[in-house]
Amino acid sequence: MNTVNQGVVGDTAKLIMHRLIARLLVRDPLLVARAKVSLTKISAHFPDRSFVADWDELLRLPTREIRARLTSRNQGMKRLRLSSPFVTAEGVDFKDQTLRRRIRRAAKRIGARASRPADGDSQGIRPMAA
């Protein structure tokens, strides 16, 4: 049995959440202002952390660019999603346990698919070319 790396599952769940947030930004561009308020609260607890400045810079971008960055798979955004002011912003609610379970299950499925060998071989061993 192949177990899925829980770090991958967590990162994937955060990506899914930020994809939902990016969709919400289309309907509610004022969410950026509420994320700035959330970031101000976060910065009071973590004043010298680099992620605060990084989020501050990101939140100054046009909404279209913010949406693109939120859903980016690069390492910098993977790191920033760990401290996202959007998750705690007014108008965003991930407290519903049913939604959180659905996101987690989807992240596990995606992580399991990503960890499978490309040729379907459960051992991950590929035949050598002759």
N, C-alpha and C positions, 0 to 999 in steps of 0.2 A: 504494500500500500504506500502510495506517495503522499507525504504530508506537505501541506502548503506552508511556505514561510510566512509567519505571522507579521513580519515587517512589511512584506509585499502586500499582504491583505490590508494592513492598516493604511499604507500609502495609497493603495487602490481605492479604499473607502473614502479617503480624503479627496482624491481626485474626483470621484463620483459626486461627492457633496459639492465640490467647487464647480462641477459642470451644472449642477442644479442651480447654484448661485448665479452662474453666468447667464443661464436662461432667465432667472428672476431679474437680472439687471436690464434685460431687454424691456421688460414691462415696467420696471421701477428703477430708473437711473438715480433717483435720490438715495438708493441703497448705498451708494458710494459715500455720501455725506454721513450716513449713519455708521458706516464702517470707520470713518475718520473719528467719530465720537467714541466708538468702541476702542480704536487704537489709542486714543488719549487716555482712556482708563487703563489699558494694558501697559502703556508706557509709564504710568505712575508706579506700577509694580516692578517693571523691568527697565528702568531709565537708561541704562548703559548698554543694553543688548543691541547687537547689530540688526536684528530682525525688525526692530522698531523703526529705524531709519530706512530700511529697505521697503517696509510697507508704506511709510510716509511718502517715499519717492514714487512707489507704484500707484498709490491712490491719487497722485497728481496727474496721472496720464489720462488721455481721453477714454471714455467708457469702453469704446470698441477695443482699445489696446488692453485695458484691464481685463476684459472678458477673455481675450486671447491668452493673456498671461496666466489667468486663473486655471485654464485648462491645459496649459503647457506641461509636457512630461519631462522638462529639463530638471537637472539636479537642484538648481537654485529655487525653482518653484516648488519642488518636492519638499525642500527645507522650509520654505516660507509657509506652505500650507499647514505646517505643524503649529503655527502661531497666528492663524488667520483672524483678523478682526471682523471678517464677514460672518463667521460662525456664531459670534456673540452679538452681532449687530441687531438692533431692533428691526423686526420684519423678517428675520430669518429664524426658523424654528426647527431644530433637529432634536428636540426633546422627546418627540413621539417615539415610543419604543418600537412600534410596528415598523415605522419608516427606518429607524436605525437598524433593525434586524434585516429588513429587505436590502438595505445598502450593504450590510456586512455579508449577507449570503451572496449577493451579486459580486462583491469583491473577492470572495472565496472562489467562486466559479471562474472568474477572470484569472485569478492567481493560479488556479489549478491548470487551466488551459495553457497559461504562459510557461508553466514548469514542465509540461509534457515534452518529451523529445519530438523533434520535428518529423521523424519518420514513423512515429507511433510505437516504436520499440520501447517496451517498459523498462529495459535495462539501460537505455540511452546509448547503446553501442551501435555504431553504424558500420556497415560492411565496407571493407577497403576496396578501392578500385583495383581492377586487375591490370 
